[in-house]
Amino acid sequence: MTPSMNLMALARAYDLTTPPAADRKQLLQQQEQFLSLVKPLIPFVEPLVGRKSKRGHDGQFPFDALLSVALDLGIDAFLASPLFSVLGDGVSKSEVLSAFYATPVNHGQLRPELEDQLRQYRIVKLHDDIPSRRHFEARLYTGICHFAIAPFLGPDKKKCLGPVVLHPLFLFK
């Protein structure tokens, strides 16, 4: 399996150091750098993901979600995490989702512009706390993506490419 743009969007949503890409060429460079970061993690994560789920999806969403956790924690901490310990045959979806929430977070600060978008789309109410990174990874594990890489207007009103929140209409299965 190979990582998808869903993984890059989720990871970049919590990457406060990489600026949005100014153009497609810069985005492709950022994508190559990102792939070089996740490539060493793939052999550890890929065997944990079934090829086909009961709904006929391939394992891309679970693969991306688990790869995001491994990228956040590092492989040693991922292998020692509650999430890793419950993965396998015969484990219920609710057990896996509980393990997502029980797994610690290293890089858990969402980009401020994405917090604003979550509130504008009313995915998060005005005075509510933003859900954790593990919440979004758990949702991705079940096939619901919250973030995408797309064009948007940056703070300087110039068009750029980076993580955005998907409109709620796209969150329905």
Disulfide bonds with the S-S distance in Angstrom:
none
